[in-house]
């Protein structure tokens, strides 16, 4: 009676094929996850803008209180472990009344991301800057980051 099974050579070939497939799949998956995190940051900023605009309309003209984001709006994603922290920045001479910033969490998966922090202001201007810096990235790179193409 002949025994059925795989030879060592057949097993090694199957393992080599699986390793080749994994060598392409893992980087593609990581790229997809990074893009998904960036899109989530941009979405969180849009939700925060809606919240701030609604709160500003509801404020009386006498109260100039700063607007704080509620729980769920202060991070991206809104539930679970934060990848970005979202905050309203104070009014400046150029931001039209406020700016909202999504900064990668220092120990998170996006800490060394090329897009850095996402910012949108009351005038609708969107840009990115490296965490800890204030100088914006160039306009083309920021546009790619916001479009999820970087």
N, C-alpha and C positions, 0 to 999 in steps of 0.2 A: 504494500500500500504506500502510495506516494504522499508525503506530507505537503500541505499547502501553507504558504506564508510568503513574506517578503524577504528578498535577499538584502544583505547589507548595502550593496550597490544601489538597489532600487530605493531603499530608505534614504540614502545619502543624496540621491538625485531629487527626491521629493523635498527633502530638507533644503537643498540649494535653491529650488524653485520658490519655496515659501520665503526664504531669506531675500531673494531678489524682489519678490512682490512687496515684502515688508519695507525694503529699503526705499521704495517709491511711495508707498502708502503712508508711512509715518510722517515724513516731511509735508506731504500734501494735507494730512489731517491737522498738523500743527499750524500750517498757514491758514486753514479754514477757521480754526479756533481763534487765532489772532484777529482775523477779519470780523468774526462774530462779536468779539469783545469790543472792537472799535465801533461797530454798528450799534451795539448796546449803549456805549457811551454817548454817541450822537443822539440816540433816541431818548436817553435819560435827560440830556440837555434840552431837547425839545419839550419834554413833559415839564421840566422845571421852568422853562420860559412861559408855558401856558399858565402854570401856577402863579408865577411872579406877576405876570400881566393881569391876571384875575385879581390877585391881592392888591395890586396897585390901583386898580379901578375901584375896589371896595374901600380903600383907605380914604379917609377924609383929608381935605387939603391941609388941615392943621397938623395932623400926625405925620411926622417924617420918620416913623420907626422903621428900622431895618427889617426886611422880610427874611424870615428864616424858613428853610425848606422843611417840610414835614417828613416823618419817618417813611422810608420807601423812596422818597424823591432825593434823599441825600446820598444815595449810592447807586451804582450800576453793577450788576443787575439789582433790581429793586428788592428782591428777596434772596436769601442765601448769603454766601460769603461775598463780600464786596470785592470787585476788581478795580473800580474807580470810586473815588469820593467826589461828590458833587457839592458845590458851595456857591452862594451868591457873593459876588465881590462888591465892594463899595463903589459908589458913583465916582466917576472921574470926569475930566473935561472932555474926554473923547468917546466915552462908552454910551452916552445917551441916557444915563440914569442907573444902569446896572450892567453887570457882566456876570455870567455863570460859567463856572469852570469845573471840568471833570479831570481830576488828577489821578494817575495810576497809584494804587496802594503800594507802599514802599516794599512790601515783602510779597507782592502778588505776581501773577504771571506776566503782567504788562509793564513791570518796573523798568525794563530796559528797551521798551518799544520805541521805534524811530519816530512815531507820531507824537509821543509824549502826551502832554495835557491838551484837552480840547476846550476851547473857549468860544462862547457866543455872547454878544452884547445886545443891548436894547435896540441898536440900529440895524441888527440882523447880520452884522459882520461876524464871520467865523474864521478862526485861525487856530493854530497849534503852537505850542512852545515846549521846549525840553523842561522836564520837572526841575523846579528850583531856579529856573531862568525866567526872564520876562521878555526876552527878545523873541519875536515870532519866527517860526520856520518860514521858508520862502513860500510865496502864494501858491505856486504849482504843487508843491509837496502837501501843503495844507488842504488844497482842493482834493487831491488824491486820497488823503486820510479821511476826509469827510465823506467822500463818495465810496469808501470801502475798497479802493483799488490800490492802496499803498501796500 
